[in-house]
């Protein structure tokens, strides 16, 4: 299987063609996905290409294949998986509620912002709000408290990293569901972006940056991989290539800005297609130490007992 | 600006009341000097240990403590044993403090603490602290003691439960990180940062080191030092320690020493065993004659 290449486009300077670049990313990824699926020995099933899957494959294709159907899909809402979604929704709602004619005032209080949102999240929503409403109805105080803790950390880290008042051109991702894209004619493959916010207005010139906020953890390589994936996913789902991807880390207070160019889009496209390729390979071959890639993840990997490269990593 | 009391604070509530109008502080120069020294120490350690930014030395309060206390234990890894009774009760007390912060309208209980732990993926407490279990009464007494000293915290303090903090040194070749039980204030609020650590068991002086390390990490991240480190112990003790430059300097010296020990170990040095009260629970004990010989 061959990785897609994105034909060269002028993404820098005045001649930036952000729409054309996104079109070419879509063509390249669609071709890569089609080629991958054509080599499958049977039906692959639904493939959801999220940043989690993309980073898993980038870190160790063998471990990704071995995680199986349970590991490939969304694990369901929990205090851990819902923290960022609730934090983002709560922050967006609180920012909407500010009457700027009265001045911004002191920084929003993260825990209050989150508690308010949790108290009023509407039932019947298929996303995180509906889940929170169910927790309320069930009186699951433990999960609600843990969720408030995680979402509060997310909001606090975001506000601390970007400062208060937040940049005037920053917009928090308001929707409960991330934007998604499907290659034409391939119903079972979905690519979803995971950006938490954007800086600047989305226009044909592509003078906007996608923002990913991580409360903590992760090394430099993983951070760069995440930004690379979001660049391609942003181009695929919005039809306009972003100018940059900014990754902020709440634990370090750092913001890393990855300028998006042809190379970044090509690398991000390869990450997207690699997920589909590995799902195809997994039809015939699950975990196999032959292509295991040792990394710090080996410490927690369930395949470590059967993986000499992982064991060799101290 | 609110009047600042001259009476030393004795409780967390006292401290927060005293500091509410104290402002965020401004000590960027000496914090930057600490960072400079630690960067140099980390660079030296990385030279010896062979770490780089892609695969750095990762330190936590636990590894720092063991590197200094017993290098043999530091390299022994994690114990596969289920947590002991003291550790389990400690988890419950720690969780109770977090629940009290997150849900201030109700006093925490063992059940609410266990539910919080279960929601964060720690299931071990559920069975062993269930109604009628032998540990239940002791856990309940300690949670009640904690609830008695735990204040309702003004949201303007930005209470953050299990707040992650990480510092990259020597260009990322060494990282030091952890999660504060509770962090309060600090940028971008208009209040000084306060570090709160919750401990089970009985107070002993060594408990202070964790708060000092976290105060150092917050200072390095935010460029301004926390005003106090508070250790709340389930035996009723509340230790409030103003953060002075000498305390952070000492914490930085300990961290530099831990990095040097880790570097020597990575370069092949034999880890020295230093018998201590942790020996009975140490996973290295079966192969450690000094640890086996340790007696209280």
Interface residues (C-beta under 8 A of the other chain):
Chain A: X78 X79 X80 X106 X107 X109 X110 X111 X112 X140 X141 X142 X143 X145 X146 X147 X148 X149 X152 X153 X156 X157 X159 X160 X163 X164 X215 X216 X217 X219 X220 X221 X249 X250 X251 X252 X253 X254 X296
Chain B: X53 X54 X55 X56 X58 X98 X99 X102 X103 X112 X114 X115 X116 X117 X118 X119 X120 X121 X155 X156 X158 X159 X160 X161 X162 X163 X164 X165 X166 X167 X168 X172 X177 X179 X186 X187 X188 X189 X190 X221 X222
